[in-house]
């Protein structure tokens, strides 16, 4: 226990999310979903960025990561990461790539024709 005149220092690791995003909420555009792939742009390097943006940019410089992976590595909520990504993307520091589209089902009749053709040819 500390004496009344002594105060324990506050933890430097505790930063409120609204401080990280300067009080802003989620971006209006839905540019970033959980599986959007993000990497740092090779053309632009920022000399002065907030610590969180700098960490995010350093993390993304190793190759493409999904938004969910970035949030996990940084230990930040998805919404906060989306705001930071939106800022960095609009300033030209990031390159994004849409996730691969889901595979479409092949028509069963086409598969049956291929199977019939293979059986006819190879017995």
Buried (B, 14 or more C-beta within 10 A) or exposed (E): EEEEEEEEEEEEEEEEEEEBBEEEEBBEEEBBEEEBBBBBBEEEEBEEBBEBBEBBBEBBEEEBBBBBBBBEBBEBEBBBBBBBBBBBBEEEBBBBEEEEEEEEEEEEEEEEEEEEEEEEEEE
